Amino acid sequence: MGLLITYIACLIVGQALTITIGLSIDRFYSAAISLPISLFLYFTMFWVAWKVAVRLTEPKAENVSPPSGG
């Protein structure tokens, strides 16, 4: 459940960035340039958010000392 919540949170932040970048490009350049860049960022953000969410929620490795030989 934690992975899903983290994924959705990362996705919301990422899509907000995508919208900001797309609107900035649209304002300073043109809609013809903004549309393909926005679509590329929109779909890429699903993959990036998944990778970030998995990395954030992966179990931490414990420092286990090796057994002492005797």
C-alpha positions as CSV (number, residue, x, y, z in Angstrom):
1,M,0.0,0.0,0.0
2,G,2.9,2.3,0.8
3,L,4.3,1.8,-2.7
4,L,1.0,2.8,-4.3
5,I,0.7,6.0,-2.2
6,T,4.3,6.9,-2.9
7,Y,3.8,6.4,-6.6
8,I,0.7,8.6,-6.7
9,A,2.5,11.3,-4.7
10,C,5.5,11.2,-7.1
11,L,3.1,11.2,-10.1
12,I,1.2,14.3,-8.8
13,V,4.5,16.2,-8.3
14,G,5.8,15.0,-11.7
15,Q,2.7,15.9,-13.6
16,A,2.6,19.3,-12.0
17,L,6.2,19.8,-13.3
18,T,5.1,18.6,-16.7
19,I,2.2,21.1,-16.8
20,T,4.5,23.9,-15.7
21,I,7.1,23.1,-18.3
22,G,4.5,22.7,-21.1
23,L,2.8,26.0,-20.3
24,S,6.2,27.8,-20.1
25,I,7.1,26.5,-23.5
26,D,3.7,27.4,-24.9
27,R,4.0,30.9,-23.6
28,F,7.6,31.6,-24.8
29,Y,7.6,29.6,-28.0
30,S,4.6,28.1,-29.7
31,A,1.9,25.4,-29.2
32,A,3.4,23.4,-32.0
33,I,6.5,22.9,-30.0
34,S,4.8,22.6,-26.6
35,L,2.4,19.8,-27.6
36,P,5.0,17.0,-28.4
37,I,7.2,18.0,-25.5
38,S,4.3,17.9,-23.1
39,L,3.1,14.6,-24.4
40,F,6.5,13.1,-24.1
41,L,6.9,14.4,-20.6
42,Y,3.4,13.3,-19.6
43,F,4.0,9.6,-20.5
44,T,7.7,9.6,-19.4
45,M,6.6,10.8,-15.9
46,F,4.6,7.6,-15.3
47,W,7.8,5.6,-15.7
48,V,10.0,8.0,-13.7
49,A,7.5,8.2,-10.9
50,W,7.4,4.4,-10.7
51,K,11.2,4.1,-10.6
52,V,11.3,6.8,-7.9
53,A,8.5,5.2,-5.8
54,V,10.2,1.8,-6.0
55,R,13.5,3.3,-4.9
56,L,11.9,5.2,-2.0
57,T,10.0,2.2,-0.7
58,E,12.5,-0.6,-1.1
59,P,13.4,-2.4,2.1
60,K,16.6,-1.1,3.7
61,A,19.4,-3.6,3.9
62,E,20.4,-4.4,7.5
63,N,24.0,-4.5,8.5
64,V,24.4,-8.1,9.5
65,S,27.8,-9.1,10.6
66,P,29.1,-12.3,9.1
67,P,29.2,-15.2,11.5
68,S,32.6,-15.6,13.2
69,G,34.3,-18.8,12.2
70,G,35.5,-20.9,15.0
